[in-house]
Each structure stands twice: as C-alpha cells, then as structure tokens.
Amino acid sequence: MQSAESFIGVNYGQVADNLPPPEATAKLIQTTTIEKVRLYGADPAMIKALANTGVGIVIGAANGDIPVMAADPNFAKSWINSNVIPFYPASNIVLITVGNEVMLSGDRNLMAQLLPAMRNLQNALEAAALGGKIKVSTVHSMAVLRQSEPPSSGSFDPSFSDLLKGLLEFNSETGSPFPINPYPYFAYQSDPRPETLAFCLFQPNSGRVDSGTNIKYMNMFDAQVDAVRAALNSMGFKGVEIVIAETGWPYKGDPNEVGPSVENAKAYNGNLIAHLRSMAGTPLMPGKSVDTYLFALYDEDLKPGPASERSFGLFKPDLTMTYDAGLLKTSQVNGRWLLIWVVAVVDLAGGRQIWVVMVANLGSDLQRGGIRNLDFDGSVVGDGCDNGTGGFVNSSKPWLRFGAEVGLESGGVCGESRERRETREKTEVGYGDEREGSRSGSGDGPAAGGDPVRGGNLPSAVAVLRETPSTPKTPVNPSRKPKNGPWCVPKGGVSDTQLQTNLDYACGFAGIDCSPIQPGGACFEPNTIASHAAYAMNLLYQTAGRNPWNCDFSQTATLSSNNPNAYSPLKQGSSSVNPA
C-alpha cells in the first residue's frame, strides 16, 4: 500500500458550481497519497476543512491584490490577519503564492509591483512570527523561458531578466521555492507525432539526446524541469528549489483538439506518479522527487475556452475517480483497490478454515456495480448481494498476504447493522496458502447465514481494507512455496529505454522497495540500467504473487528457472527477491 507522499500535491480550483462540500473534499484527500493542496485563493471553508489533517496547504493572493499589497504594507498585514492567523497552525499552511503567471499577463506595471507585494507579505509574516514557517513566492508559466531545448540550454527570456533576478534573489534570501507550470500536454499539441506522444506520456520511446550534455531524456517532464533547472543555474541560483505548481492532462476535449482522452490522461498522470515514487529524479536533479501539484482535483465546469479546460479533474463531484491514476491509498494490490465483503467462515477438517469474501475493485467494478465473489477454496459462493454479478475469480493461489485493519461502513453497497460493524472494526485478516485462511484481532468474525457454500442468505458486512504492517506467518508446510525460482528476467535484446520504463513502473508499484538499488544500497552495484531493472522487475513479480501476468512488462520479460546470475542483485540467497 502507498502511504501519503510529501512530493505529491493537487490543485483545487473553484471556477465551478458543482463542487462537493469542503469537508467531503478534505476526507477524500485523506484517502489518497496526496500530501499537499494548492488553492488559488484563500477560501476559509477549505482551509478550515483541512485543519488537523497534516495536509500542506498553499494559499494564494490574486493578481488583483498585487497593486494594493505592493503599495500598502498594512494591507499585507490585514491579508495575513484574515487568511493565515485564524487557521494556522491547525491548518498547515506552507506557502503563499502572490499572483499566478504574472509574467504572462503582459502588464509591465503589474510585473513591477510583484516583488514589492511579496516583500510586504513576507514582512507581515515575520511580524506575526511566521517568517520561517510559511514561505512566499509566485507561480510562473513556462513562457518565462526563452529556450528549453535542449534542456541544458535552458534560459530565461531576456525581457524578464531584471524582474526575475529580483524575484530569485528574494527566493534565495527567504528559502522559498520557484514554482512553475510545465505541461507536456501543450508540447504534444505543438508537435502531435506518435513519438512525441510516447515521450510526453512516459511510454516506451527512443529518447532525446541533449547535445550539450549527451544525456538521453526519456520523457518530456524531465526535459522541461531540467530546462528550468539549467536556466536557474545559469543565473547563479543553484540553491533555489523548483516546485511544480501545475501539471496535468485533460481527459476530454473538443473534436478539433489534439491529445485529450481518458487513456492519455491516465497514462500521463499515472506514469508521472510512478516516476515520482521511483525517486529517480531528473538527470540534473537525480535521487529526489520535485514537489509536484497535479492539475486538478476536480473539473471546473464554469471555465471558458475549449472543452479541455473543463476536463482536467482527477475526481468527479460525487467523489468517484474520473480514472484510476494510482492515487488512492486504500488496500492497493496489483494496482487495484479492493472493497471486501466478509460473508462467511467455513470450517474444514483439521481445524482449517476458509474465509468467504466478495471483492470489488473500488476504481471500476464498484462504479459499474460489479462484484466479484470468491473464497479461498476456489469455489463459487454466489452473489450474496442484490447488485452482485457473481463473476468468479479463482483465488486458490496465495497472491495476497497482508494484515488489514477493517473499517466497516453501514449503508454501503449491501449495508450492515451497526452492531455488526462495531464488533468488527478492528478485525485483522491474514491471507495464507491456498485453502488455509486465518483471522485474528478483536472482532468476533463474520457470522454465516444460510448455506455459505451454496450462497443462500449470506451476510454482507462491507469492509474497506487498509493495509497495516504485519509479521509474515511461517507457512504450515514450507516446502509448498518454491525455494528456487522461477525468476522474472528481461528478455534478451531489450533496449535500455524499455528497461528504464520497466524500472520506473516497478519501483512506482505499491509495496515495492527499490532502496537497495539506490546509491549506497546493497544491490546498487553493478550500476547499470539492466541490473537495476532486473532487480525491480523480479521483485515486483515475487511480491505481487508470482503470477505470469506479473512478469509481462509489455512482453519484454520472461520467467526463467535458471537463477539470473548475470544480475548480481538477483543471485540466489538474496532475501529481498527470493522468498523462502
């Protein structure tokens, strides 16, 4: 399961008339790996709703506030007194952005007033003893760059040089970041070739070599971010951190728009998230992930312009996912989020038990009303729920094993009584070898109703599983688990490009720990893409359950009964990839 991650944020725009209540949005955010939220203004209801959640909050002063904020220090103090003091520190405000893409406005007077406004706001924070706790900056468009290709030649537009120098000096003095809005989507629109789309979506491609450094870039995001890094470095501001204030991809557009689709949006955001989780960084900033605010949490249905402008939302107003970008943190298994109905316990000879459950994919099956019923004996148990489809999934393989804290909800798809919910709120479920189910915890377990094997009138306790650390249990018969392979290995002749794609994917997968192949890790050497990719691919295969589909990687991997000695991290005896 993915925990909340400090480098993943989201934009919360409010140019809409159908947004959920702030409290509902705050609860939604807490079910995701999103750790920061950027507001374009300072909506007190949203700031208050995020209180005591730990979620970092970026609030904004509007472009229209800049002139008076620059001219009147008292206005800046009043702004802080109204928008920060009543909420901080319960609401974790981390950054105030003054204006949005001001350089793109073309208003030279407004541009000249930006730095004085930021200084007055900084002074107001310091007067309130918050100067070192909340940062002040402004958000820039990629249009501030004169050149971005190749990335090493990145430089700012000379017409902005004096203004940017002052702003960057402020960033350097106060330790505030340089927020910018890179959109590979717009790069693709200007060059709509298939190879450009693959480059923008983090998909397999031939890469682009930076002629200045001979670095091969495998995706547009890294190239754009490194162009900004190079521009900052060229002006002498190597210590100013970059923050991605906006990036995203629309899932829908007008017929004449190139690029918007659910498939492309899911690929971009999903692969970006996986890339950030890999901690690979960019070629000029390796080994760390830049704080990145995805655009956007919801659609903004009142925005003008083409349909794509109203189609960036990751979630719908009813709080369901527009598509699955990999953000939810509720029991993630093989990329799926599972809603579990515990319906019966069947006692077998020898003291063994079968836990009979129904499983729904929270991201798709549940929204379609599809329920997949299974037990650990591999036999059909029936619907047990009015809107179940009865589609059977054979679960005889030990493909899932974790301890789970079960929080039961009444009024769900099937519902349950308050009494039953209260008796199961702390049940721990253990998934073991084939038929051998187990359970422990303070709950009393599910009560079977009717005939559990034939379906009958099964109870339907709705449980959302949240993974918690558990100590692996020693198998009853250790010999039943393979001690020697098979191993998942790259096929011969696979390019470094594809191996890097496989590496990014595997290391971004839930529950995969790639720290051993990071610098200083036990399996860092040999430091080659082939070695690191082989480690990550096999670790994913072993962790996800050793199913053939866990070793596909776009048909670039294969199962082998021979220990892949060519890759030292995979040599027999490495406990991280060879489960006993």
N, C-alpha and C positions, 0 to 999 in steps of 0.2 A: 504494500500500500504506500502511496505517496503521502508524505506529510506536507504541511504548509511550507512553502519555499519563499525565502525573503526576496528573491530576484524576480518573482512573477507578480505583476500587478495588473490592474484593469482600469480602463476609463469608464466613468459613469457620467454619460451625457444626459441632459434633461430637456432636450428640444423635442418633447413628446407629450401626449395627453393620455397615455395608457400605461404608465409605469406602475409597478407594484408599490405598495407602501414601503417606506424606508426600512421598517422593522423586518419585513419579509425579505428585502434585499440583503440586509445585514446577515440574516440567518442563512440565506443562500450562499453568500460569500464564505461563510464558515464551513460549508460542506465541500468547499473546493480547496485547492492548493494555493489560491490567491492570497497573498500576504499584504498587498497594498492596493489602495483605491485612489484614483485621481478624480477629483471633482473640478469642474471648470469654474465654478463659483465657490460659495461658502454656505451651501444650504444647511441651515441649523438642524433641520429634522434629520438629514442624512448623517451629519456629523455626530449628532446625539445617538442615533441608532447604532453607530459603530463604537460607542463607548464600551470600555471594558472587554473588547474583543481581541485587543492586541494588534488589530489590523492597522497598518500605517496609512495615514490619510494625507493626501496632497490637496490643498485648497488653493483657490485662485482669485486674484483681483482682476477684474475685467479690463480690457483695453480702455474702456471709457473712464475708468477710475484713475488712469495714469496721470493725466494733466493735473488734477487737483491733488493727488498724492505727492506729485513732484513739487508742487508749489507750496503745500501747506503741511508741515510736519505734524500738526495737530490732527489733521485728517488721517494720517497714517496711524497715529496713536489711537484714534477713535475706531479705526478699522480693526486693529488688534484687540481693543477692548470689547468690540462687538462679536468678532468672529473667531477669536482664539481663547481669550481668558475664561469665558464661561464654560468651556468644554475641556480644556487641557488641564491635567494630563490624562483624565479618564478616556478622552478621545485622543488617540495617539497621532497628533498632527506632526508630520515630519518635514514638510516642505510647503512653502508658499510660492506659487508662480505668479509673477506680475506680468499680466498680458499673455497673449498667445499668438505666436508667429507675427510679432510686431514688425519685423523687418520686411515681411511680405506685404504689409499694408501700403507701402509707398509713401506714407505720411512722414516726411522728414522731421516735422515738429514733434510728432508722437515718438519717433525713434530717439530724438534728442532728450526727451523727457523720461525715457525709460530708466536710465541709470539713476538719476536723482530720486525717482519714485522708489526704486529698490533700496537705495541708501536710507531714505526716510523710514521705510518699513523695517529695515534692519535695526536702525536706531530705536524704533519703537519696541522691537522685541528685546533689545538689550536693556531698555529702561524697565521692562517688565521681568527682567532676569531670565529671559528665554533665548538670549542671543546664541548660546552654544547648543541649544536643544532643538531649535526649529530653524531650518535653512531658508534662504530666499534666493530665487533665481527667476529666469524667464525661459519660455519654450520657443525653440527655433524650428523653422522649416528647413528642409534640405536645400532650399533655394539660396541659403546663405553661402553655399559652396559655389565657387566659380568652376572648379574642376573636381571630379570624383573618379575618373577613370584614366589610368589605373589607380587603385586605392592609394598607393604610395605617393602619388602626385596630388593628393587631396589638398585643396587650398580654398580659402575664403574669398568671396567677391571683394575686390579692392574697394568698391564703393561703400562697403560696410566696415572697412578696416579700422578706422578710428573709433567708431562706436563699439565694435566687437572687442577691441583692445581694452577699452574701459570696462566693459561687462566681464571680460575674462579676468581682468585684474581683481574685480570685485569677487568673482567666483573663487579665485586663488586665495584672496585675503580671508574670506569667510568660510572656506571649505565647502562651499555649495557646488552642486553639480552643473553640468552643461546639458540640459535636456533638449533632445532633438527628435524629429518625427520622420524616420526612414520608412518608406513604403515600397518594397519590391513590386507590389501590385502596379504602381504607376510606371515603374521601369518596364514592366512587361507590356503595358498598354502602348508605350512608345516604341517597342520592338517585339511585336507579337509573333515571334517564331517559336516552334516547339522546343528548341534547345534553350531558348530564353525562359520559357515557362518552367522547364525542369530545373534550371538554375535558380529561379525565384522560389520554387516550391520545395527546395531541399531534396529533390529527387535525383536519381542517377543521371549524371551528365559528364561531359568531357572536361569540365572545369575551364577556368580562365586564368591564364598566367599573367601576373603583374610583371611587366617588362622592367620595372625599376628594381624589383627585389627577387625576381624569379619564383615568387610564392604563387602556388596554384590555388586559386579560390574555387570552392565547390558550391557556394551559394551566394546569392545577391545580398542577403542580410549582412553577412560578414564583410563583404566588399564595401557596402555602404557605411557600416560602422567604422571600419578601418580607414576609410577616406576621411571621415570626421576626425578620427584619432590623428591621422597624418597632418591634417590642417591645424589642429590644436598644437601638435608638436612643433610645427614649422613656425608658429608664433611664440614659441617658448613657454607653452603652458602644458607641459607633460604631466603635471600633477593634478590637473583638473579632470575629475571623473565625468564620464559620459553616462547619461541616463536616457533610455529610450522612452520618451513620453507618450508616443503613439506608434503603433504598427498593427496592421491587420489586413484582412482580405474580405471583400464583400461576397456573400453567398448568392446574390441575385442582382440583376441589373436590367437595363433596357435592352431590347433586341440588338441595338447597334453598339452596345458596349462589349469590349473585348476583355475576357478574363473572369467576370463574376460567375460563380457556380458553387453549389454546395461542395462538390468534390474538391475544387481548388481551395476553397476557404478552409475546409477540414484538413487538407494536406498542408497548407501553409502554417496555420496555427498549430496543428498537431505536431508537425515536424519541427517548428520553431521551439515549442515547449520541450520536445525531446532533446533538441540541440542545447537548450539552456540547461536542462537537467544533466546532460553529459559532462558539464563543467569544462568542456574543451576550450571554450572561449573563442576568440578570433585569432588569426595569425599574428596580429600586432599586440593582442592582449590575451595571451594563452593562459589556460589554467583557471579561469574565473568566468562567471557569467555576469553580463551587464544587467543592471536592473531594467526590466522591460515591462511596460504597461501596454497590455493588449487593447486594441480598439475593436469592439467596445463590449460592455456588459450586455446592453440591450440595444435594439434598434431605436432610432429617434424618428418617429413617423411624421414629424412636422418639419423636418429639414427640407429645404428647397433643393433643386437640382435633379440630376438623374436618379433613377431608382437605386443605384448602388449606394448613394449617400444615405439611404434609409435602410441599408441591408448589411450592416456590419455586426449585428448583435450575436453574441455567443449564446445568449439565453433569450427565451420568449417572455412576454409579460406574465404568462401563467407559471413561470419559473422552471419550465422544462427546457432541455437543451435544444438549440437550433440544430446542432450536430455535435457529435462527440469529439471534442478536441483534446481529451485526456486531462481535464481539469478537476473532475470530482475526486475526492479522496475516500469515498465510501467503498470499502472492500473491493479493491481492484485486482482482478485475477485474469491473466491473459488479455489485458486491455479491456475487460468488461467489469461493470459494476453490478453486483448481484443483490437482488432483493430475495430474501429467503422466507418461505413459509414452512415452519416445522409442523408436520401433520401427524406423525405417529412414531412410536418406537416399537420395533418388532424384536422380541426375544428369540434367540436361536439356541440350539443345543450347545452345551459347553460354556454357557454364560456370555456368549457373544450377543451383540445387538446390532440391529440395522436402524439407523435414523432415517425416517422417510421425510423428505423435504420437497418443496416445489421451488424452482428457481426462475426468476425473471430478470432479464437484462434491463437495468434501470434506464439505459440510454436509448433503447429502441423497442425491445419486446414489450416493456411495460406500457410505453406510449401507444403501442398498437393493440394492447390488451392481450398480448401473447404470453402465456405461462408455460414453462417447460417443466414437466413433472419427472422426478427421478428418485430412486433410492440407491442405497449402496450395495444392493444385491443385483442390480441391473434389471429389475423387473418393473413393469408399468404399474403405477398406483392410481391412475385415474385423475380426473380433474380436481375434485375437492374444492372447486371454486367456480362460481357461475360463469365467469368470463375466461376460464382457462381453455387452452386449445388442446391440451392433452398430448402435445408433441413430446415424444420421448427422447431423452438423451441418455445414452448408456454411461453410467458413472462407475463402472467396475474398476477402472484404473485409478490409482492414488494420485490424481492430478492436482489435488488441492489439499494443503495441510497448513492450518494456522489456528491460533487461538482467537476467539472472537468475543467481543462484548456485544451483547444483543440488546438493542433498544427497541422495544415493541410499540407500535403505534395503533391506536384504535381508529376505526373509520377509514382504514386503508382500502385496498382493492377488495379484500374479503372481510376485513374488520375482525375484532375480537373483543371479549369482555374486558373491562377494567381490571377485574380480579385476576384474569389470566395474564394480562400484561404485567401487573405488579409482581406476580410470582416468578416472572421470567426475565426481569430487567437486567440481571447480572449473570445470565447463563453463559457458560463457556462451551463452545463446540469444538471438538477435535476431529479432524478428518484423517482416518488412518488407512491401512492397507485394505483394499478391496472390500470384503464384507465386514471388516472389523470396525464398526463405528464406536465412538466413545463420547462421553459427556462428563462434565464436572461443573462446579460452581454452586451459587446459592439458590438457583432456581430449582423447581421441582420437576422440570422436564415436561414435555407435552403429554397430554392425555389423549389416548387413541379413542376415536369414536367410530362406531360401525366396524366394518371389516377393513383393517388398514391395507391389506394386500390387494383386495378387490376394489378399493376406492371407497365406496359407501359414503357415509356422512362424516367425512374427515373434518377435524377441527382445522381452523385456518389462522393460526397465530402469525401475524405479519411481523417480520423481523428484518431490520436493516442491519447487516453485519458490518462492524467496524473492526479492522484488524488491530490486534494488540500483541505485543511481544509474548511469545510462549516458548518454553523449553521443548525442543523436539523429543518425542517419546521413543524409547527403544522399541523397534519392531518385535512382535511376538516371535516371529521367525525371521531372523535377519537374513537368512540365505535367500529369501524370496526377492530381495532387492538386488539388482545387478551390482557387482563389485567392480567389474571391468567393462566399461563402456555399455552401450555404444556411445561414441562421441560425435558431436556435431562439428564438422570441419568445413572450411571453404573448399569449393571445387577448384580444381586446377585451372589456371589461366584467368582467374577472376581479377579484374583491374583494381588498382589501389582506390580508384574513385568509388567503385561499388563496395569495396571493403570498408572505406570510410563511412559510407552510407549505412552499412550494416552495423558498424561500431557505434555510430550516433544513435541508431534506432535501439540497439540492445541496451546501451548504457542509459537511455531515457526510459526504459521499461520499468514498470513498478517492481520494487523489490530487488533490483539488480544493483550490486555494489561494485563499481568499477574502480574504486580507490586503489586496489592492488596494481593497476596498470597506470596509475598516475605517477609523476616523478617522485622517487623515494619509496614507491610501493614495492612489495615483494616480487611482483611479476612485471615490473616496468621494463626490465631487460629481457630479450633484446628490444630496443626501442624502435620497432617498425610497425607500420600500419597492419601488415599481415599478422604479426604476432598478437598485437592488441585486439584486432578484430576477431581472431580465432578464439582468444580468451573470452571475449564478451559474448560471441555467438554461442559457444558451448555452455557458458554459464547460464544464458537465457534458456537454452534447451533443457539443461539439467534442472533448473529452478522451476520452470513452467510445467514440468511433468513428464518430460521425455516422450512427448507425442510427436509423430512425424511432422505435423504441421508447425511445430515449434522450431523445426530445422529446415525451413524453406528459404527464407531471405531472398525472395524474388528468384527462386531457382538457382541461387548461387552457392548453396550449401548442400552437404550430403551427410548421411550417417555412416560412420566407419566403426568397424570392430577392432581396428588397429589403433593403438594409442598414438596420437599425433605428435611424435617426438620432435618433429620439425619446429614445433612451437613450444618452447620451454615452459610457459605458464600452464600448459595442458598435460605435462608429464604425469604419469601415474603416481599417485600419492599426494597430489595437491588437494587438500581437503575442501577447497572452495569450489572445485568443479567436479569432484568425483565423490558423490555422496555414497557412504557405505551402506 
